[in-house]
Amino acid sequence: GGCVVLAQDTVAAALERRLRARLGGLRLGDPTDPRTEVGPLPPGTHPPEEAVQEAREEGAQVFQAPLPPLLEGGHRFYPPTLISGVAPTSRCLREPAPGPLLVLLPVRGPAEAVAVASALPQTAAAAVWAQDITVALDTADRLPQGLVWLNALDLPDPSGGCAAGAADTDLDEVGSPRGVLGGLGGVPGGPQVTVDDPGYPELAQAVAAARGAAPGWGRLPGASRARVLRGASAALEGGHGTPKDGDSGDSGDSGDSDGSVRGALLRWAARLERAGGAVQEVPGGRALVTRRPLGVLGVVWAWPRPLALQLLPPALALGNCVVLVAPPGGVGPAQRLRKALVAAGLPGGALTVLSGNSRGAGSRLARQHPDGLWLCGGDA
């Protein structure tokens, strides 16, 4: 399919000349022939002629390598095409086109390249070519793609597949508390209390706040996030962050009488302090595998399952932001955990706690399009 090349403006002209020469020498033919570099379009695929013509009418320069004489199925081949001088709003950038289509776009540096790449339609993979390996690694870490090659193309994905980007993230429902959460203690639920579930405005505001906090929290070094978790653990142990009389909450109890929440905070702080990328050997090179936050995680915890607060530290530790809809018996302890985390340095929007306990809360939160969704309990 089509590809966008973001090139440093100081080398864009020279790169364009080399790309034209390379496209003119590509070998077209049978895709089963190992010598073939460009095969035919898949059956039923329309050639990208409309997008190319629109770019030409907008003033872009279009180079197309001549098609050699082709035998059977020749009508399904499209000439290797390079488009340069394109407008940022051009269709060939907004809509991924099939076929051997290359769009060249100059940028002023790595920061602008990351900004432009993040605004383009999401792709599964990207490649960074640079002389400075430090710049290459930093740029790769900031790109939205799940798989980034450095000074290479088509090395095998160490995860065993093609790592999808954010556009391909599914919302998974964790709806079996026994299988997923069996054996975990929690805040006693008490008798069921009927409360109004959060409405669309409350949920939209919470997700928007989480979206605003996610870039800063997710990009903090692991050691910095570990300090927040350790600070929250110390605050819970010392009774700090507990609401005073008259505050919202059912009692002064932190909801962590067995120390499970403090233990989870300390365990994940220790993991963050030891965390780092893993280098794996792959055919043709080496792969650096690092963890990237999912983004905004929605959690709806419904009656009758008691709220297991110790499941929140892992999500926060890995750089995610959380919107939690908790049953009435768990709202107070969840708010106390949030207050301890914020006092220790967690951004205010990174954890929001709302009260609710009906089946509709999960579907309403899903309509706010979080990057992940946990539905826990029989009525979530």
C-alpha positions as CSV (number, residue, x, y, z in Angstrom):
1,G,0.0,0.0,0.0
2,G,0.9,3.7,0.0
3,C,3.6,5.2,2.2
4,V,4.4,8.7,3.5
5,V,8.1,9.7,3.8
6,L,8.8,12.6,6.2
7,A,12.3,13.9,5.3
8,Q,14.5,16.6,6.9
9,D,14.0,19.6,4.6
10,T,17.8,20.0,4.1
11,V,18.0,16.6,2.4
12,A,14.5,16.4,0.9
13,A,15.6,17.5,-2.6
14,A,18.5,15.0,-2.8
15,L,16.3,12.2,-1.4
16,E,13.6,13.0,-4.1
17,R,16.1,12.6,-6.9
18,R,17.3,9.2,-5.5
19,L,13.7,8.0,-5.0
20,R,12.8,8.8,-8.6
21,A,15.8,6.8,-9.8
22,R,14.9,3.9,-7.5
23,L,11.3,3.8,-8.5
24,G,12.3,3.8,-12.2
25,G,14.3,0.7,-11.6
26,L,11.8,-1.4,-9.7
27,R,11.0,-4.8,-11.1
28,L,7.3,-5.5,-11.7
29,G,6.0,-9.0,-12.1
30,D,4.6,-12.1,-10.5
31,P,4.4,-11.7,-6.7
32,T,5.4,-15.4,-6.3
33,D,8.7,-14.7,-8.0
34,P,11.4,-13.8,-5.4
35,R,12.9,-11.3,-7.9
36,T,9.7,-9.3,-8.1
37,E,9.8,-5.9,-6.2
38,V,6.3,-4.7,-7.2
39,G,3.3,-7.0,-7.7
40,P,-0.2,-6.3,-9.0
41,L,-3.0,-4.7,-7.0
42,P,-5.2,-7.2,-5.1
43,P,-8.3,-8.3,-7.0
44,G,-11.1,-5.8,-6.7
45,T,-8.8,-3.0,-5.6
46,H,-9.3,0.3,-7.4
47,P,-6.1,2.0,-8.4
48,P,-5.3,5.3,-6.6
49,E,-5.8,7.4,-9.8
50,E,-8.3,9.8,-8.2
51,A,-6.0,10.7,-5.3
52,V,-3.0,11.1,-7.7
53,Q,-5.0,13.3,-10.1
54,E,-6.3,15.5,-7.2
55,A,-2.7,16.0,-5.9
56,R,-1.6,17.0,-9.5
57,E,-4.5,19.5,-9.7
58,E,-3.5,21.0,-6.3
59,G,0.0,21.7,-7.7
60,A,2.0,18.7,-6.5
61,Q,4.7,17.2,-8.6
62,V,3.9,13.6,-9.6
63,F,6.5,11.2,-10.9
64,Q,5.4,7.9,-12.4
65,A,7.8,5.2,-13.6
66,P,6.8,3.8,-17.0
67,L,5.2,0.4,-16.9
68,P,7.1,-2.3,-18.8
69,P,5.2,-4.6,-21.2
70,L,3.3,-7.0,-19.0
71,L,1.6,-10.3,-19.8
72,E,-1.4,-11.8,-18.0
73,G,-3.1,-9.5,-15.4
74,G,-1.2,-6.5,-16.7
75,H,-4.3,-4.3,-16.1
76,R,-3.9,-4.8,-12.3
77,F,-0.4,-3.2,-12.2
78,Y,-0.1,0.5,-11.2
79,P,3.1,2.4,-12.0
80,P,5.3,3.2,-9.0
81,T,4.5,6.8,-8.2
82,L,6.1,9.6,-6.2
83,I,4.2,12.7,-5.1
84,S,6.1,15.7,-3.7
85,G,5.2,19.3,-3.0
86,V,1.9,18.2,-1.6
87,A,-0.5,20.3,0.5
88,P,-0.8,19.1,4.1
89,T,-4.6,18.7,3.5
90,S,-4.2,16.7,0.4
91,R,-6.3,13.6,0.0
92,C,-3.3,11.4,-0.6
93,L,-2.2,12.2,3.0
94,R,-5.7,12.0,4.6
95,E,-6.7,8.7,2.9
96,P,-4.3,5.8,2.7
97,A,-4.2,4.7,-0.9
98,P,-3.4,1.2,-2.2
99,G,-0.6,0.4,-4.6
100,P,3.0,1.6,-5.0
101,L,2.4,5.2,-4.1
102,L,5.0,7.2,-2.2
103,V,4.3,10.7,-0.8
104,L,7.3,12.8,0.2
105,L,6.8,15.6,2.8
106,P,9.6,17.8,4.1
107,V,9.8,18.6,7.8
108,R,12.1,20.8,9.8
109,G,13.2,18.2,12.3
110,P,12.3,15.2,14.5
111,A,9.7,17.1,16.6
112,E,7.7,18.2,13.5
113,A,8.0,14.7,12.0
114,V,6.4,13.2,15.2
115,A,3.6,15.8,15.1
116,V,2.9,15.2,11.4
117,A,3.1,11.4,11.8
118,S,0.7,11.6,14.7
119,A,-1.9,13.5,12.7
120,L,-1.8,11.1,9.7
121,P,-4.1,8.1,9.5
122,Q,-2.8,5.4,11.9
123,T,-0.5,2.7,10.5
124,A,0.8,-0.5,12.1
125,A,4.5,0.3,11.6
126,A,7.0,3.0,10.9
127,A,10.7,3.3,10.1
128,V,13.2,5.9,11.3
129,W,16.4,6.6,9.4
130,A,19.0,8.7,11.2
131,Q,22.8,9.0,11.7
132,D,22.4,9.8,15.4
133,I,21.1,6.7,17.2
134,T,20.0,8.7,20.2
135,V,17.8,10.9,18.0
136,A,16.4,7.8,16.3
137,L,15.5,6.1,19.6
138,D,13.9,9.2,21.0
139,T,11.9,9.7,17.8
140,A,10.8,6.1,17.7
141,D,9.6,6.3,21.3
142,R,7.4,9.3,20.5
143,L,5.8,7.9,17.4
144,P,2.3,6.4,17.8
145,Q,3.0,3.2,15.9
146,G,3.4,0.0,17.9
147,L,6.4,-1.2,15.7
148,V,9.2,1.1,14.6
149,W,12.2,0.0,12.6
150,L,15.5,1.9,12.9
151,N,17.7,2.2,9.8
152,A,16.0,-1.0,8.4
153,L,12.8,-2.3,7.0
154,D,10.8,-5.5,7.4
155,L,12.7,-7.0,10.3
156,P,10.4,-9.5,12.0
157,D,8.2,-8.2,14.8
158,P,9.5,-9.7,18.1
159,S,6.0,-10.1,19.4
160,G,5.2,-12.6,16.6
161,G,2.8,-10.3,14.6
162,C,2.5,-6.8,13.3
163,A,2.1,-4.5,16.2
164,A,-1.0,-2.4,15.7
165,G,-1.3,1.2,16.5
166,A,-3.9,3.0,18.6
167,A,-6.5,2.9,15.9
168,D,-6.6,-0.9,16.2
169,T,-6.9,-1.0,19.9
170,D,-9.9,-3.1,21.0
171,L,-12.0,-2.5,24.0
172,D,-11.9,-5.7,26.0
173,E,-14.5,-6.6,28.5
174,V,-13.2,-8.3,31.7
175,G,-16.6,-9.6,32.9
176,S,-15.7,-12.7,34.8
177,P,-14.7,-11.7,38.3
178,R,-14.1,-15.3,39.4
179,G,-11.7,-16.1,36.6
180,V,-10.0,-12.8,36.5
181,L,-10.1,-11.6,40.1
182,G,-10.6,-14.8,42.1
183,G,-8.9,-14.8,45.5
184,L,-8.3,-11.0,45.6
185,G,-9.5,-9.2,48.7
186,G,-11.3,-5.9,48.5
187,V,-13.3,-3.3,50.2
188,P,-16.4,-5.0,51.7
189,G,-19.4,-4.1,49.6
190,G,-22.0,-4.1,52.3
191,P,-25.7,-4.1,51.4
192,Q,-26.5,-2.9,47.9
193,V,-27.3,0.9,47.8
194,T,-29.1,2.4,44.9
195,V,-27.4,5.5,43.5
196,D,-27.7,7.4,40.2
197,D,-25.1,6.3,37.7
198,P,-22.8,9.0,36.2
199,G,-24.4,10.6,33.1
200,Y,-22.8,11.4,29.8
201,P,-21.5,14.9,30.8
202,E,-19.8,13.5,33.9
203,L,-18.2,10.7,32.0
204,A,-17.2,12.9,29.1
205,Q,-15.6,15.4,31.5
206,A,-13.7,12.6,33.3
207,V,-12.4,11.0,30.1
208,A,-11.4,14.5,28.7
209,A,-9.4,15.2,31.9
210,A,-7.7,11.8,31.6
211,R,-6.8,12.5,28.0
212,G,-5.3,15.8,29.1
213,A,-3.2,14.1,31.8
214,A,-2.2,11.0,29.8
215,P,0.7,12.5,27.8
216,G,2.5,14.0,30.8
217,W,1.9,11.1,33.1
218,G,2.7,8.4,30.5
219,R,6.0,10.1,29.4
220,L,7.4,10.4,33.0
221,P,10.4,8.2,33.6
222,G,9.5,5.0,35.5
223,A,11.5,6.2,38.5
224,S,9.3,9.3,38.8
225,R,6.1,7.4,38.7
226,A,7.6,5.0,41.3
227,R,8.1,7.9,43.7
228,V,4.4,8.8,43.3
229,L,3.4,5.2,44.2
230,R,5.8,5.1,47.2
231,G,4.5,8.5,48.4
232,A,0.9,7.3,48.2
233,S,1.7,4.1,50.1
234,A,3.4,6.1,52.9
235,A,0.4,8.5,53.0
236,L,-2.1,5.6,53.3
237,E,0.0,3.9,56.0
238,G,0.2,7.2,58.0
239,G,-3.4,7.9,57.6
240,H,-2.8,10.9,55.4
241,G,-5.3,11.4,52.6
242,T,-8.2,10.1,54.8
243,P,-11.2,12.5,54.7
244,K,-12.0,14.3,57.8
245,D,-15.4,14.1,59.4
246,G,-18.0,15.5,57.1
247,D,-16.0,14.7,53.9
248,S,-17.4,12.3,51.4
249,G,-16.7,8.7,52.5
250,D,-18.2,6.2,54.8
251,S,-15.6,6.3,57.6
252,G,-12.1,7.2,58.4
253,D,-11.0,3.7,57.4
254,S,-8.6,3.7,54.5
255,G,-10.2,0.5,53.1
256,D,-6.8,-1.1,53.2
257,S,-6.8,-2.8,56.6
258,D,-4.9,-5.8,55.3
259,G,-2.3,-3.6,53.5
260,S,-3.1,-5.1,50.1
261,V,-3.3,-1.7,48.4
262,R,-0.1,-0.4,50.0
263,G,1.6,-3.7,49.0
264,A,0.5,-3.3,45.4
265,L,1.8,0.3,45.3
266,L,5.2,-0.7,46.7
267,R,5.5,-3.8,44.4
268,W,4.8,-1.8,41.3
269,A,7.1,1.0,42.4
270,A,9.9,-1.6,42.7
271,R,9.0,-2.9,39.2
272,L,9.2,0.6,37.7
273,E,12.6,1.2,39.3
274,R,13.9,-1.9,37.7
275,A,12.0,-1.5,34.4
276,G,13.8,-1.1,31.1
277,G,13.7,-2.3,27.5
278,A,14.6,-5.8,26.5
279,V,16.8,-6.5,23.5
280,Q,15.9,-9.5,21.5
281,E,17.7,-11.1,18.6
282,V,15.6,-11.3,15.4
283,P,16.7,-12.5,12.0
284,G,18.7,-9.7,10.4
285,G,19.1,-7.5,13.5
286,R,18.1,-6.8,17.1
287,A,14.8,-5.5,18.5
288,L,14.4,-3.2,21.5
289,V,11.1,-4.1,23.2
290,T,9.7,-1.5,25.5
291,R,6.3,-0.9,27.2
292,R,4.0,1.8,26.1
293,P,1.0,3.0,28.1
294,L,-2.4,2.0,26.6
295,G,-3.8,5.5,27.4
296,V,-7.1,6.1,29.1
297,L,-8.5,3.0,30.9
298,G,-12.2,2.9,31.9
299,V,-13.1,0.7,34.9
300,V,-16.7,0.0,35.9
301,W,-17.0,-2.0,39.1
302,A,-20.5,-3.1,39.9
303,W,-22.4,-4.9,42.7
304,P,-22.0,-7.5,44.1
305,R,-18.2,-7.8,43.6
306,P,-16.3,-5.9,46.3
307,L,-13.9,-3.3,44.9
308,A,-10.3,-4.6,44.6
309,L,-8.3,-1.4,44.7
310,Q,-5.1,-3.2,44.4
311,L,-5.8,-3.6,40.7
312,L,-5.4,0.1,40.1
313,P,-1.7,0.5,40.9
314,P,-0.5,-1.6,37.9
315,A,-2.6,0.5,35.4
316,L,-1.3,3.7,36.9
317,A,2.3,2.5,37.3
318,L,2.5,1.7,33.5
319,G,1.6,5.3,32.7
320,N,-2.2,4.9,32.1
321,C,-4.9,7.2,33.3
322,V,-8.0,5.7,34.9
323,V,-11.7,6.6,35.1
324,L,-13.3,4.5,37.8
325,V,-17.0,4.0,38.3
326,A,-17.2,2.4,41.7
327,P,-20.1,1.0,43.7
328,P,-21.2,3.1,46.7
329,G,-19.4,1.0,49.3
330,G,-16.1,1.5,47.4
331,V,-16.2,5.1,46.5
332,G,-14.8,6.4,49.9
333,P,-11.8,4.1,49.9
334,A,-11.2,4.8,46.2
335,Q,-11.3,8.6,46.8
336,R,-8.9,8.2,49.7
337,L,-6.5,6.3,47.4
338,R,-6.8,9.0,44.8
339,K,-6.2,11.8,47.3
340,A,-3.0,10.0,48.5
341,L,-1.8,9.6,44.9
342,V,-2.5,13.2,44.0
343,A,-0.7,14.5,47.2
344,A,2.3,12.4,46.1
345,G,2.4,13.9,42.6
346,L,-0.2,12.2,40.4
347,P,-1.8,14.6,37.9
348,G,-5.3,15.5,39.0
349,G,-7.0,14.1,35.9
350,A,-5.0,10.8,35.9
351,L,-7.5,9.1,38.3
352,T,-11.2,10.0,38.5
353,V,-13.6,8.2,40.8
354,L,-17.3,8.3,40.1
355,S,-20.2,6.6,41.9
356,G,-22.5,4.1,40.2
357,N,-23.7,0.5,40.3
358,S,-25.9,-0.3,37.3
359,R,-25.4,-2.1,34.0
360,G,-25.8,1.1,32.0
361,A,-22.6,2.7,33.4
362,G,-20.4,0.4,31.4
363,S,-22.1,1.1,28.0
364,R,-22.1,4.9,28.7
365,L,-18.4,4.9,29.5
366,A,-17.7,2.8,26.4
367,R,-19.3,5.5,24.3
368,Q,-16.6,7.9,25.5
369,H,-14.1,5.8,23.6
370,P,-11.5,5.0,26.3
371,D,-8.4,3.1,25.0
372,G,-9.3,0.2,27.3
373,L,-12.3,-0.9,29.3
374,W,-12.7,-3.2,32.3
375,L,-16.2,-4.3,33.2
376,C,-16.1,-6.1,36.5
377,G,-19.1,-7.6,38.4
378,G,-22.4,-9.1,37.4
379,D,-24.1,-5.8,36.8
380,A,-21.3,-3.9,35.1
